[in-house]
Amino acid sequence: MSNNGNTEYVETIIIGAGQAGLATGYYLSREGLPHLILEAGERVGAAWRKRWDSLCLFTPARVDALPGMPYPGPAHSFPSKDEFADYLEAYAEYFGLAVRTGVRVSRLSRHGDYLIVEAGEQRFDARNVVVATGHYQAPKLPPFAGELDGSIVQLHADAYRNPSQLQDGPVLVVGAGNTGAELALETAREHETWLSGRDVGSVPFNIEGFSGRLLAPIVARVFFHQVAKATTPVGRRLHRKARHHGLPLVRTKPAHLKAAGVERVPPVAGVHQGRPQLTDGRVLEPANVIWCTGFYADFSWIDLPVFDDEGEPVHERGVVPGEPRLYFMGLLFQQAASSTQIHGVERDARHIVRNLVRERGRLPADAAATVEAAG
């Protein structure tokens, strides 16, 4: 790595210090290759820390490790989001990964042989860039959300932390996937709560019970990792379902919602006189609305022709064929359903680094010397 004014020359830049970026950094370190991980947050694992307070992982600690370092908790426990963020921080420190926090990348472009990474007044010229910001970045809201009466407290799940943010009165949770179901259970302790959305089904066992101890690792490591691949019929069906309808409930069951007094209602179709209207015509009178309507991948800062008509990166297992030495990590079904899950990033990171090393070996002698000097 070298510096020239506001420009730094780095062989490989990784954008994002979550599990995907850190796993990639681990394999680059094993190869002895210089790199720098840029993280927009002030701490490693910032994306986990800002989620709702009571969030726990859906997978047990025994499958929550990154390559080279076991997760330190009891094997059958389900870490909280802050515990897992602390693990990521410890992981980066243990392996001495070069992470620079508080650096928000604003543009990625190309100039000749170099990929240009801009972050405010800072500029990085890199031979390789790995975009490890994940697939769920920008909150998605229905177009009619702004038509709700101003007296209703509105929060997207991205901004929700705990029930203290809500005012007295009923709560409408819009979106009946895993996030919506968990938040509905939480708000139902103090508020009348409606859960709006299609029934997405549920995993047919208790992940925190005895059956879960036996089956959860198998589902994670076999079904999501080996069976539900982007190239298999099962994987393609699950990919479509994940994109358009949501995956089955994992921890929360319909019986849990019923026991908590959560009322299931049809999807919200629009707004009538400032109030949410359901597809069956009913108009509800909530004091609070929590939008659990998902996220979209915001790659608007990438100024390169690497996207399809829907704004999705065109790639082959994270390798971008049309843009030399540009890679993605943490994409939905990058290789399999596990690609956006903790236990899946190891395989994807290993594949990316293998390709990176292969391309590095193909550099002309003068370019390779430049890389070594910059490193």
Contacts in CASP RR format, 6 or more apart in sequence:
PFRMAT RR
TARGET T0000
AUTHOR 0000-0000-0000
METHOD contacts of the structure
MODEL  1
MSNNGNTEYVETIIIGAGQAGLATGYYLSREGLPHLILEAGERVGAAWRK
RWDSLCLFTPARVDALPGMPYPGPAHSFPSKDEFADYLEAYAEYFGLAVR
TGVRVSRLSRHGDYLIVEAGEQRFDARNVVVATGHYQAPKLPPFAGELDG
SIVQLHADAYRNPSQLQDGPVLVVGAGNTGAELALETAREHETWLSGRDV
GSVPFNIEGFSGRLLAPIVARVFFHQVAKATTPVGRRLHRKARHHGLPLV
RTKPAHLKAAGVERVPPVAGVHQGRPQLTDGRVLEPANVIWCTGFYADFS
WIDLPVFDDEGEPVHERGVVPGEPRLYFMGLLFQQAASSTQIHGVERDAR
HIVRNLVRERGRLPADAAATVEAAG
1 8 0 8 1.000
1 9 0 8 1.000
1 10 0 8 1.000
1 11 0 8 1.000
1 34 0 8 1.000
1 36 0 8 1.000
1 374 0 8 1.000
1 375 0 8 1.000
2 8 0 8 1.000
2 9 0 8 1.000
2 373 0 8 1.000
2 374 0 8 1.000
2 375 0 8 1.000
3 9 0 8 1.000
6 121 0 8 1.000
6 122 0 8 1.000
6 123 0 8 1.000
7 123 0 8 1.000
7 124 0 8 1.000
7 125 0 8 1.000
8 36 0 8 1.000
8 122 0 8 1.000
8 123 0 8 1.000
8 124 0 8 1.000
8 125 0 8 1.000
9 124 0 8 1.000
9 125 0 8 1.000
9 126 0 8 1.000
9 374 0 8 1.000
9 375 0 8 1.000
10 34 0 8 1.000
10 35 0 8 1.000
10 36 0 8 1.000
10 124 0 8 1.000
10 125 0 8 1.000
10 126 0 8 1.000
10 374 0 8 1.000
10 375 0 8 1.000
11 33 0 8 1.000
11 34 0 8 1.000
11 35 0 8 1.000
11 126 0 8 1.000
11 127 0 8 1.000
11 128 0 8 1.000
11 371 0 8 1.000
11 374 0 8 1.000
11 375 0 8 1.000
12 28 0 8 1.000
12 33 0 8 1.000
12 34 0 8 1.000
12 35 0 8 1.000
12 36 0 8 1.000
12 126 0 8 1.000
12 127 0 8 1.000
12 128 0 8 1.000
12 129 0 8 1.000
12 130 0 8 1.000
12 356 0 8 1.000
13 35 0 8 1.000
13 36 0 8 1.000
13 37 0 8 1.000
13 38 0 8 1.000
13 115 0 8 1.000
13 117 0 8 1.000
13 124 0 8 1.000
13 126 0 8 1.000
13 128 0 8 1.000
13 129 0 8 1.000
13 130 0 8 1.000
14 21 0 8 1.000
14 24 0 8 1.000
14 25 0 8 1.000
14 28 0 8 1.000
14 35 0 8 1.000
14 36 0 8 1.000
14 37 0 8 1.000
14 38 0 8 1.000
14 129 0 8 1.000
14 130 0 8 1.000
14 132 0 8 1.000
15 37 0 8 1.000
15 38 0 8 1.000
15 105 0 8 1.000
15 108 0 8 1.000
15 117 0 8 1.000
15 129 0 8 1.000
15 130 0 8 1.000
15 131 0 8 1.000
15 132 0 8 1.000
15 133 0 8 1.000
16 37 0 8 1.000
16 38 0 8 1.000
16 39 0 8 1.000
16 40 0 8 1.000
16 132 0 8 1.000
16 133 0 8 1.000
17 37 0 8 1.000
17 38 0 8 1.000
17 39 0 8 1.000
17 44 0 8 1.000
17 45 0 8 1.000
17 46 0 8 1.000
17 88 0 8 1.000
17 92 0 8 1.000
17 99 0 8 1.000
17 101 0 8 1.000
18 39 0 8 1.000
18 44 0 8 1.000
18 45 0 8 1.000
18 47 0 8 1.000
18 48 0 8 1.000
18 88 0 8 1.000
18 132 0 8 1.000
19 66 0 8 1.000
19 88 0 8 1.000
19 342 0 8 1.000
19 345 0 8 1.000
20 132 0 8 1.000
20 134 0 8 1.000
20 329 0 8 1.000
20 330 0 8 1.000
20 345 0 8 1.000
20 348 0 8 1.000
20 349 0 8 1.000
21 37 0 8 1.000
21 130 0 8 1.000
21 132 0 8 1.000
21 329 0 8 1.000
21 345 0 8 1.000
21 349 0 8 1.000
22 37 0 8 1.000
22 44 0 8 1.000
22 66 0 8 1.000
22 88 0 8 1.000
22 91 0 8 1.000
22 92 0 8 1.000
22 97 0 8 1.000
22 99 0 8 1.000
23 66 0 8 1.000
23 67 0 8 1.000
23 329 0 8 1.000
23 345 0 8 1.000
23 346 0 8 1.000
23 348 0 8 1.000
23 349 0 8 1.000
24 130 0 8 1.000
24 132 0 8 1.000
24 329 0 8 1.000
24 349 0 8 1.000
24 352 0 8 1.000
24 353 0 8 1.000
25 35 0 8 1.000
25 37 0 8 1.000
25 97 0 8 1.000
25 349 0 8 1.000
25 353 0 8 1.000
26 66 0 8 1.000
26 67 0 8 1.000
26 68 0 8 1.000
26 91 0 8 1.000
26 95 0 8 1.000
26 97 0 8 1.000
26 349 0 8 1.000
27 67 0 8 1.000
27 349 0 8 1.000
27 350 0 8 1.000
27 352 0 8 1.000
27 353 0 8 1.000
28 35 0 8 1.000
28 353 0 8 1.000
28 356 0 8 1.000
29 35 0 8 1.000
29 95 0 8 1.000
29 96 0 8 1.000
29 97 0 8 1.000
31 353 0 8 1.000
31 357 0 8 1.000
33 356 0 8 1.000
33 357 0 8 1.000
33 360 0 8 1.000
34 374 0 8 1.000
34 375 0 8 1.000
35 98 0 8 1.000
36 98 0 8 1.000
36 100 0 8 1.000
36 124 0 8 1.000
37 92 0 8 1.000
37 97 0 8 1.000
37 98 0 8 1.000
37 99 0 8 1.000
37 100 0 8 1.000
38 100 0 8 1.000
38 103 0 8 1.000
38 105 0 8 1.000
38 117 0 8 1.000
38 119 0 8 1.000
38 124 0 8 1.000
39 45 0 8 1.000
39 46 0 8 1.000
39 99 0 8 1.000
39 100 0 8 1.000
39 101 0 8 1.000
39 102 0 8 1.000
39 103 0 8 1.000
40 46 0 8 1.000
40 102 0 8 1.000
40 103 0 8 1.000
40 104 0 8 1.000
40 105 0 8 1.000
41 101 0 8 1.000
41 102 0 8 1.000
41 104 0 8 1.000
42 101 0 8 1.000
42 102 0 8 1.000
43 49 0 8 1.000
43 85 0 8 1.000
43 89 0 8 1.000
43 101 0 8 1.000
44 85 0 8 1.000
44 88 0 8 1.000
44 89 0 8 1.000
44 92 0 8 1.000
44 99 0 8 1.000
44 101 0 8 1.000
45 85 0 8 1.000
45 88 0 8 1.000
45 89 0 8 1.000
46 85 0 8 1.000
46 101 0 8 1.000
48 81 0 8 1.000
48 82 0 8 1.000
48 84 0 8 1.000
48 85 0 8 1.000
48 88 0 8 1.000
49 81 0 8 1.000
49 82 0 8 1.000
49 85 0 8 1.000
50 158 0 8 1.000
51 81 0 8 1.000
52 81 0 8 1.000
52 157 0 8 1.000
52 160 0 8 1.000
52 161 0 8 1.000
52 162 0 8 1.000
52 183 0 8 1.000
52 186 0 8 1.000
53 161 0 8 1.000
53 162 0 8 1.000
54 80 0 8 1.000
54 162 0 8 1.000
54 182 0 8 1.000
54 186 0 8 1.000
55 80 0 8 1.000
55 81 0 8 1.000
55 182 0 8 1.000
56 78 0 8 1.000
56 79 0 8 1.000
56 80 0 8 1.000
56 81 0 8 1.000
56 251 0 8 1.000
57 64 0 8 1.000
57 78 0 8 1.000
57 79 0 8 1.000
57 80 0 8 1.000
57 81 0 8 1.000
57 84 0 8 1.000
57 342 0 8 1.000
58 78 0 8 1.000
58 178 0 8 1.000
58 207 0 8 1.000
58 250 0 8 1.000
58 251 0 8 1.000
59 78 0 8 1.000
59 216 0 8 1.000
59 220 0 8 1.000
59 341 0 8 1.000
59 342 0 8 1.000
59 343 0 8 1.000
60 75 0 8 1.000
60 76 0 8 1.000
60 77 0 8 1.000
60 78 0 8 1.000
60 207 0 8 1.000
60 213 0 8 1.000
60 216 0 8 1.000
60 217 0 8 1.000
61 71 0 8 1.000
61 72 0 8 1.000
61 73 0 8 1.000
61 74 0 8 1.000
61 75 0 8 1.000
61 76 0 8 1.000
61 77 0 8 1.000
61 78 0 8 1.000
61 79 0 8 1.000
62 71 0 8 1.000
62 75 0 8 1.000
62 76 0 8 1.000
62 217 0 8 1.000
63 216 0 8 1.000
63 217 0 8 1.000
63 220 0 8 1.000
63 221 0 8 1.000
63 342 0 8 1.000
63 343 0 8 1.000
64 71 0 8 1.000
64 79 0 8 1.000
64 84 0 8 1.000
64 87 0 8 1.000
64 342 0 8 1.000
64 343 0 8 1.000
65 71 0 8 1.000
65 342 0 8 1.000
65 343 0 8 1.000
66 88 0 8 1.000
66 91 0 8 1.000
66 342 0 8 1.000
66 345 0 8 1.000
66 346 0 8 1.000
67 346 0 8 1.000
67 349 0 8 1.000
67 350 0 8 1.000
69 90 0 8 1.000
69 91 0 8 1.000
69 94 0 8 1.000
69 95 0 8 1.000
71 79 0 8 1.000
71 87 0 8 1.000
72 87 0 8 1.000
73 79 0 8 1.000
73 83 0 8 1.000
76 213 0 8 1.000
78 207 0 8 1.000
78 208 0 8 1.000
79 87 0 8 1.000
84 342 0 8 1.000
91 97 0 8 1.000
92 99 0 8 1.000
103 119 0 8 1.000
103 122 0 8 1.000
104 119 0 8 1.000
104 120 0 8 1.000
105 117 0 8 1.000
105 118 0 8 1.000
105 119 0 8 1.000
105 301 0 8 1.000
106 118 0 8 1.000
106 119 0 8 1.000
106 120 0 8 1.000
106 301 0 8 1.000
107 116 0 8 1.000
107 117 0 8 1.000
107 118 0 8 1.000
107 301 0 8 1.000
107 302 0 8 1.000
107 303 0 8 1.000
108 115 0 8 1.000
108 116 0 8 1.000
108 117 0 8 1.000
108 118 0 8 1.000
108 129 0 8 1.000
108 131 0 8 1.000
108 301 0 8 1.000
108 302 0 8 1.000
108 303 0 8 1.000
108 304 0 8 1.000
109 115 0 8 1.000
109 116 0 8 1.000
109 118 0 8 1.000
109 303 0 8 1.000
109 304 0 8 1.000
110 116 0 8 1.000
110 304 0 8 1.000
110 323 0 8 1.000
111 125 0 8 1.000
113 127 0 8 1.000
113 367 0 8 1.000
114 125 0 8 1.000
114 126 0 8 1.000
114 127 0 8 1.000
115 125 0 8 1.000
115 126 0 8 1.000
115 127 0 8 1.000
115 128 0 8 1.000
115 129 0 8 1.000
115 325 0 8 1.000
115 326 0 8 1.000
116 123 0 8 1.000
116 124 0 8 1.000
116 125 0 8 1.000
116 126 0 8 1.000
117 123 0 8 1.000
117 124 0 8 1.000
117 125 0 8 1.000
117 126 0 8 1.000
117 129 0 8 1.000
118 124 0 8 1.000
127 325 0 8 1.000
127 360 0 8 1.000
127 363 0 8 1.000
127 371 0 8 1.000
127 374 0 8 1.000
128 325 0 8 1.000
128 326 0 8 1.000
128 327 0 8 1.000
128 356 0 8 1.000
128 359 0 8 1.000
128 360 0 8 1.000
129 325 0 8 1.000
129 326 0 8 1.000
129 327 0 8 1.000
130 327 0 8 1.000
130 328 0 8 1.000
130 329 0 8 1.000
130 352 0 8 1.000
130 356 0 8 1.000
131 299 0 8 1.000
131 302 0 8 1.000
131 313 0 8 1.000
131 326 0 8 1.000
131 327 0 8 1.000
131 328 0 8 1.000
131 329 0 8 1.000
132 328 0 8 1.000
132 329 0 8 1.000
132 330 0 8 1.000
134 297 0 8 1.000
134 329 0 8 1.000
134 330 0 8 1.000
134 331 0 8 1.000
134 340 0 8 1.000
135 295 0 8 1.000
135 297 0 8 1.000
135 330 0 8 1.000
135 331 0 8 1.000
135 332 0 8 1.000
135 340 0 8 1.000
136 294 0 8 1.000
136 295 0 8 1.000
136 296 0 8 1.000
136 297 0 8 1.000
136 340 0 8 1.000
137 295 0 8 1.000
137 296 0 8 1.000
137 297 0 8 1.000
137 298 0 8 1.000
138 295 0 8 1.000
138 296 0 8 1.000
138 297 0 8 1.000
138 298 0 8 1.000
139 156 0 8 1.000
139 157 0 8 1.000
139 158 0 8 1.000
139 159 0 8 1.000
139 291 0 8 1.000
139 293 0 8 1.000
139 294 0 8 1.000
139 295 0 8 1.000
140 293 0 8 1.000
140 294 0 8 1.000
140 295 0 8 1.000
140 296 0 8 1.000
141 156 0 8 1.000
141 291 0 8 1.000
141 293 0 8 1.000
142 174 0 8 1.000
142 268 0 8 1.000
142 270 0 8 1.000
142 291 0 8 1.000
142 293 0 8 1.000
144 270 0 8 1.000
144 271 0 8 1.000
145 154 0 8 1.000
145 291 0 8 1.000
146 154 0 8 1.000
146 271 0 8 1.000
147 270 0 8 1.000
147 271 0 8 1.000
147 274 0 8 1.000
148 154 0 8 1.000
148 271 0 8 1.000
148 274 0 8 1.000
148 275 0 8 1.000
148 276 0 8 1.000
148 289 0 8 1.000
149 274 0 8 1.000
149 275 0 8 1.000
151 287 0 8 1.000
152 274 0 8 1.000
152 286 0 8 1.000
152 287 0 8 1.000
152 288 0 8 1.000
152 289 0 8 1.000
153 165 0 8 1.000
153 166 0 8 1.000
153 167 0 8 1.000
153 287 0 8 1.000
153 288 0 8 1.000
153 289 0 8 1.000
154 288 0 8 1.000
154 289 0 8 1.000
154 291 0 8 1.000
155 165 0 8 1.000
155 166 0 8 1.000
155 288 0 8 1.000
155 289 0 8 1.000
155 290 0 8 1.000
155 291 0 8 1.000
156 290 0 8 1.000
156 291 0 8 1.000
156 293 0 8 1.000
157 179 0 8 1.000
157 180 0 8 1.000
157 183 0 8 1.000
157 290 0 8 1.000
157 291 0 8 1.000
157 292 0 8 1.000
157 294 0 8 1.000
158 295 0 8 1.000
160 183 0 8 1.000
160 290 0 8 1.000
162 186 0 8 1.000
163 186 0 8 1.000
163 187 0 8 1.000
163 189 0 8 1.000
163 190 0 8 1.000
163 191 0 8 1.000
166 187 0 8 1.000
166 191 0 8 1.000
166 287 0 8 1.000
166 288 0 8 1.000
167 287 0 8 1.000
167 288 0 8 1.000
168 287 0 8 1.000
169 191 0 8 1.000
169 192 0 8 1.000
169 286 0 8 1.000
169 287 0 8 1.000
169 288 0 8 1.000
170 191 0 8 1.000
170 192 0 8 1.000
170 193 0 8 1.000
170 194 0 8 1.000
170 284 0 8 1.000
170 285 0 8 1.000
170 286 0 8 1.000
170 287 0 8 1.000
170 288 0 8 1.000
171 184 0 8 1.000
171 187 0 8 1.000
171 188 0 8 1.000
171 191 0 8 1.000
171 192 0 8 1.000
171 193 0 8 1.000
171 194 0 8 1.000
171 286 0 8 1.000
171 287 0 8 1.000
171 288 0 8 1.000
171 289 0 8 1.000
171 290 0 8 1.000
172 193 0 8 1.000
172 194 0 8 1.000
172 196 0 8 1.000
172 268 0 8 1.000
172 276 0 8 1.000
172 284 0 8 1.000
172 286 0 8 1.000
172 288 0 8 1.000
172 289 0 8 1.000
172 290 0 8 1.000
173 180 0 8 1.000
173 183 0 8 1.000
173 184 0 8 1.000
173 187 0 8 1.000
173 193 0 8 1.000
173 194 0 8 1.000
173 195 0 8 1.000
173 196 0 8 1.000
173 289 0 8 1.000
173 290 0 8 1.000
173 292 0 8 1.000
174 196 0 8 1.000
174 197 0 8 1.000
174 267 0 8 1.000
174 268 0 8 1.000
174 276 0 8 1.000
174 289 0 8 1.000
174 290 0 8 1.000
174 291 0 8 1.000
174 292 0 8 1.000
174 293 0 8 1.000
175 195 0 8 1.000
175 196 0 8 1.000
175 197 0 8 1.000
175 267 0 8 1.000
175 291 0 8 1.000
175 292 0 8 1.000
175 293 0 8 1.000
176 195 0 8 1.000
176 196 0 8 1.000
176 197 0 8 1.000
176 198 0 8 1.000
176 199 0 8 1.000
176 200 0 8 1.000
176 264 0 8 1.000
176 292 0 8 1.000
177 200 0 8 1.000
177 246 0 8 1.000
177 247 0 8 1.000
177 249 0 8 1.000
177 292 0 8 1.000
178 247 0 8 1.000
178 249 0 8 1.000
178 250 0 8 1.000
178 251 0 8 1.000
178 252 0 8 1.000
179 292 0 8 1.000
179 294 0 8 1.000
180 195 0 8 1.000
180 290 0 8 1.000
180 292 0 8 1.000
181 195 0 8 1.000
181 249 0 8 1.000
181 252 0 8 1.000
181 257 0 8 1.000
182 251 0 8 1.000
182 252 0 8 1.000
183 290 0 8 1.000
183 292 0 8 1.000
184 193 0 8 1.000
184 195 0 8 1.000
184 257 0 8 1.000
184 260 0 8 1.000
184 262 0 8 1.000
185 252 0 8 1.000
185 256 0 8 1.000
185 257 0 8 1.000
185 260 0 8 1.000
185 262 0 8 1.000
187 193 0 8 1.000
187 288 0 8 1.000
187 290 0 8 1.000
188 257 0 8 1.000
188 260 0 8 1.000
188 261 0 8 1.000
188 262 0 8 1.000
189 260 0 8 1.000
191 288 0 8 1.000
192 263 0 8 1.000
193 260 0 8 1.000
193 261 0 8 1.000
193 262 0 8 1.000
193 263 0 8 1.000
194 262 0 8 1.000
194 263 0 8 1.000
194 264 0 8 1.000
194 265 0 8 1.000
194 284 0 8 1.000
194 286 0 8 1.000
195 257 0 8 1.000
195 262 0 8 1.000
195 263 0 8 1.000
195 264 0 8 1.000
195 265 0 8 1.000
196 265 0 8 1.000
196 266 0 8 1.000
196 267 0 8 1.000
196 268 0 8 1.000
196 276 0 8 1.000
196 278 0 8 1.000
197 264 0 8 1.000
197 265 0 8 1.000
197 266 0 8 1.000
197 267 0 8 1.000
197 268 0 8 1.000
198 245 0 8 1.000
198 267 0 8 1.000
199 254 0 8 1.000
199 264 0 8 1.000
200 245 0 8 1.000
200 246 0 8 1.000
200 247 0 8 1.000
200 248 0 8 1.000
200 249 0 8 1.000
201 248 0 8 1.000
201 249 0 8 1.000
201 254 0 8 1.000
202 248 0 8 1.000
202 249 0 8 1.000
202 250 0 8 1.000
202 252 0 8 1.000
202 253 0 8 1.000
202 254 0 8 1.000
203 219 0 8 1.000
203 248 0 8 1.000
203 249 0 8 1.000
203 250 0 8 1.000
205 211 0 8 1.000
205 212 0 8 1.000
205 215 0 8 1.000
206 212 0 8 1.000
206 253 0 8 1.000
207 216 0 8 1.000
207 250 0 8 1.000
207 251 0 8 1.000
208 251 0 8 1.000
220 338 0 8 1.000
220 341 0 8 1.000
220 343 0 8 1.000
221 343 0 8 1.000
223 337 0 8 1.000
224 336 0 8 1.000
224 337 0 8 1.000
224 338 0 8 1.000
224 341 0 8 1.000
224 344 0 8 1.000
225 336 0 8 1.000
225 337 0 8 1.000
225 338 0 8 1.000
225 343 0 8 1.000
225 344 0 8 1.000
225 347 0 8 1.000
226 336 0 8 1.000
227 234 0 8 1.000
227 235 0 8 1.000
228 234 0 8 1.000
228 235 0 8 1.000
228 238 0 8 1.000
228 336 0 8 1.000
228 337 0 8 1.000
228 338 0 8 1.000
229 235 0 8 1.000
229 335 0 8 1.000
229 336 0 8 1.000
229 337 0 8 1.000
230 236 0 8 1.000
230 239 0 8 1.000
230 317 0 8 1.000
230 333 0 8 1.000
230 334 0 8 1.000
230 335 0 8 1.000
230 336 0 8 1.000
235 333 0 8 1.000
235 336 0 8 1.000
235 337 0 8 1.000
238 247 0 8 1.000
238 333 0 8 1.000
238 337 0 8 1.000
239 332 0 8 1.000
239 333 0 8 1.000
239 337 0 8 1.000
241 247 0 8 1.000
242 332 0 8 1.000
242 333 0 8 1.000
242 337 0 8 1.000
243 332 0 8 1.000
254 264 0 8 1.000
257 264 0 8 1.000
265 278 0 8 1.000
265 282 0 8 1.000
265 284 0 8 1.000
266 278 0 8 1.000
266 279 0 8 1.000
266 280 0 8 1.000
266 282 0 8 1.000
267 278 0 8 1.000
267 279 0 8 1.000
268 276 0 8 1.000
268 277 0 8 1.000
268 278 0 8 1.000
268 279 0 8 1.000
269 277 0 8 1.000
269 278 0 8 1.000
269 279 0 8 1.000
269 281 0 8 1.000
270 276 0 8 1.000
270 277 0 8 1.000
271 277 0 8 1.000
272 283 0 8 1.000
273 283 0 8 1.000
275 283 0 8 1.000
275 284 0 8 1.000
275 285 0 8 1.000
275 286 0 8 1.000
276 283 0 8 1.000
276 284 0 8 1.000
276 286 0 8 1.000
276 289 0 8 1.000
277 283 0 8 1.000
277 284 0 8 1.000
278 284 0 8 1.000
297 311 0 8 1.000
297 312 0 8 1.000
297 331 0 8 1.000
297 332 0 8 1.000
299 307 0 8 1.000
299 311 0 8 1.000
299 313 0 8 1.000
304 323 0 8 1.000
304 326 0 8 1.000
305 323 0 8 1.000
306 313 0 8 1.000
306 314 0 8 1.000
306 315 0 8 1.000
306 320 0 8 1.000
306 322 0 8 1.000
306 323 0 8 1.000
306 326 0 8 1.000
307 313 0 8 1.000
307 314 0 8 1.000
308 314 0 8 1.000
313 320 0 8 1.000
313 328 0 8 1.000
313 331 0 8 1.000
314 320 0 8 1.000
314 321 0 8 1.000
314 322 0 8 1.000
315 321 0 8 1.000
315 327 0 8 1.000
315 328 0 8 1.000
315 331 0 8 1.000
315 334 0 8 1.000
317 334 0 8 1.000
317 335 0 8 1.000
317 348 0 8 1.000
317 351 0 8 1.000
318 327 0 8 1.000
318 328 0 8 1.000
318 329 0 8 1.000
318 331 0 8 1.000
318 334 0 8 1.000
318 335 0 8 1.000
318 348 0 8 1.000
318 351 0 8 1.000
318 352 0 8 1.000
319 327 0 8 1.000
319 351 0 8 1.000
319 352 0 8 1.000
319 355 0 8 1.000
320 326 0 8 1.000
320 327 0 8 1.000
320 328 0 8 1.000
324 359 0 8 1.000
325 356 0 8 1.000
325 359 0 8 1.000
327 352 0 8 1.000
327 355 0 8 1.000
327 356 0 8 1.000
328 334 0 8 1.000
329 345 0 8 1.000
329 348 0 8 1.000
329 349 0 8 1.000
329 352 0 8 1.000
330 339 0 8 1.000
330 340 0 8 1.000
330 345 0 8 1.000
330 348 0 8 1.000
331 339 0 8 1.000
331 340 0 8 1.000
332 339 0 8 1.000
332 340 0 8 1.000
333 339 0 8 1.000
333 340 0 8 1.000
334 340 0 8 1.000
334 348 0 8 1.000
335 347 0 8 1.000
335 348 0 8 1.000
335 351 0 8 1.000
336 344 0 8 1.000
338 344 0 8 1.000
338 347 0 8 1.000
339 345 0 8 1.000
339 348 0 8 1.000
360 368 0 8 1.000
360 371 0 8 1.000
361 368 0 8 1.000
363 371 0 8 1.000
END
